[in-house]
Amino acid sequence: MNIIEETHPPPPAKLEPDYLEAGHTVRSWLLTTDHKRIGLLYLFSIIFFFFIAAVAAGIMRLELLTPKGDLVLSETYSKLFTLHGVIMVWFFLIPSIPTVLGNFLIPMMIGARDVAFPKLNLLSWYLFMAGGMFALYAIIAGGVDTGWTFYTPYSSRYSNSHVIEMATGIFLSGFGSILTGLNFIITVHKMRAPGMTWFRLPLFIWSHYATSLILVLATPVLAITLLLMALERIWGIGIFDPRIGGDPVLFQHLFWFYSHPAVYIMVLPSMAVISELIPCFSRKQIFGYKFIAFASLAIAFLGFLVWGHHMFVAGPSVYAGLVFSLLSFLVAIPSAIKVFNWTATLHRGSISFETPMLYALGFIGLFSLGGLTGLFLAALGADVHLTDTYFIIAHFHYIMVGGTVLGFMGGMHFWWPKITGRMYPEKMGQLAALVTFIGFNLTFFPQFILGYLGMPRRYHAYAPEYQVYNVLSTAGASILAVGYILPVIYFIWSLHKGKKAPANPWNATGLEWQTPSPPPVHNFYETPLVVKGPYDYSPEEEERKLEERHG
Amino acid sequence: MAEATNAIAEQFDSSEQQHESAWLGLWAFLATEVLFFGGVFLGYIVYRHVYYESFVLASRTTNLVYGTVNTAVLLTSSLTMALAVHAAQVGKNKNLVRFLILTILLAITFMGVKGVEYYEHYKDHQIPGPSFVLKGAPEGELFYYFYFTMTGLHALHVVIGIGLLSVMALLAARRRFNPAYYTPVELSGLYWHFVDIVWIFLYPLIYLISRHS
């Protein structure tokens, strides 16, 4: 490593403005190469897309209040769930934590001035936005009705909706994701501050590193798959077309080869956040650092080998089914390692329940439930009963919302003071976390039962005996909506009225807390020198202090 | 004067760190390319296995001469590219420009031959679609679909390479590279070798392996 030698003199202390003050023009934002500002550009973009997709979900939940299809047509309903799926997956969940918190924090956590390729970083955002515009166009021009999975031959031959435009949008935003992942990998390899060895990296970095590997290795397969699908739609025939000997199931193989790892693109960054929150609010060294670090890599690796479990009903051979089932069970191991290590970190910690910690604890519970119900679906026999029912919907929403969204919200609260220099109102934060947790469970737990009873997904009408669970679910969704809107309101409020944040409001140990809030343009006045591991907390000392304070 | 362009971007501490980052970055990008081509290669191999006889028959109707000439052209262009990188390394700027232009000319030759080859397939009704004719091979159309998709994607990469190398030639002509700074030339070279390697796989898959079986 030759990065230790310092050829730039460090900028004079205190003369550099913070990154928010460094420019106020639109141009200074749209042409910025500062990773912190790019993180914020992403934040505004993904929140925008989140609300579009959330409104679609809201309309669906309203439709499902009654068994009859009385609010929207069946065709409109298909467009709604496609919109919800496509926008949530590619324009919110996949970019959410990596592009906002990852962008903002990775260079700071490793003591760097920026990512390795700042211009490429900005290009990623433009690609993402260009993709978003194509997707929006597809929606406004009349929508897409294929479902987010774009199965052929429906997408390639029979659908009359705007498939090509939507696929172009996903292709472009995927290209942006690839470049983001590539940037993170090189940044972690090459930009670490002196003394920042691999095992002194915060687990946030390890998890994002694993995520980036998936982004770089899985997304191109999605690109070629969508390309082949689009080509088939334009050309009229293609390799998934049975008329010339093609096989539509090959599309499913290729699609899930990307889309299963994509699940880990969505959840690993959330685990990254949780691994920071738990030690900080337990005031304790993380339990089993190396196990958590390597579990991230194991998840990334195993994630590439399990795609077949999405296709148990697509007629695989018995042996292929067995192998995929077994491999799917294996993914549970590294996931469980993480959950057990977080729980063990809580043990004999000095725990406090600030908002980020509430989200983190919520994450552990909901992710566990989502993971355990995943085992039902990895089991061949049970899967045949549950495939394409609401059980699947409930399962992956426990991972995507209960996992990713809770992690995102926890992380946003935790680092909000660092990002904006202002504190959010704590009591409101705790309330919102609680409302989200209750609303989420009320929305999705009934769907497990619905699915087990046999209600199929993707229909706007259903048998009357399912109504009570659907009403519960819709009621939960409206509570969940409150849980999402509250933070938006008090975050905006805090920008002007919030208490000024000190450099380190949580007494946390990461490098990002050792520089002012908000950070200066180049993150640190002097390149930090790292001499110890990332979670240097002491619960005993913390308890002693508490006792002194309370007499 | 040339030394003035050796500036290190502000996020880096040394030119060595900058160089290593760029190098690693391009390798990571090539990994994504491997996966990108991998999808369609996989499809080809699966179908070749399933429709073995049709694929053998259809692959015999490809033009071995054009394929072989193009292989030779592309391999030679990799040589001239390597020589260009070497010229940059030792600071022979004139040679650098010459070899870059030679590489570009070879790439254009490749595209020309490919164009003639495509045209002949068109004349022979070998473009998949309603007018496709290939007697005795029921899945011959699928073979040709793969043929056009794979060589088309590869040709797209050749075109991108031509653009990239043209920019390099232009920069070299303006004396922007020197032995202390030639990372862009080196990385373009790496990309070009990758394009070459894709063809090294395409050539046997399409033209050779089925010809004598």
Interface residues (C-beta under 8 A of the other chain):
Chain A: N2 I3 I4 E5 E6 T7 H8 A112 R113 D114 V115 A116 F117 P118 I178 L182 N183 I185 I186 H189 K190 M191 V216 L217 A218 T219 P220 V221 A223 I224 T225 L228 L231 W235 G236 I237 G238 I239 I244 G245 G246 L250 L254 F257 H522 T527
Chain B: I8 A9 E10 Q11 D13 S14 E16 Q17 E20 S21 L24 G25 A28 F29 A31 T32 E33 L35 F36 F37 G38 G39 V40 L42 G43 V46 Y47 V50 Y51 S54 P128 G129 P138 E139 E141 L142 Y145 F146 T149
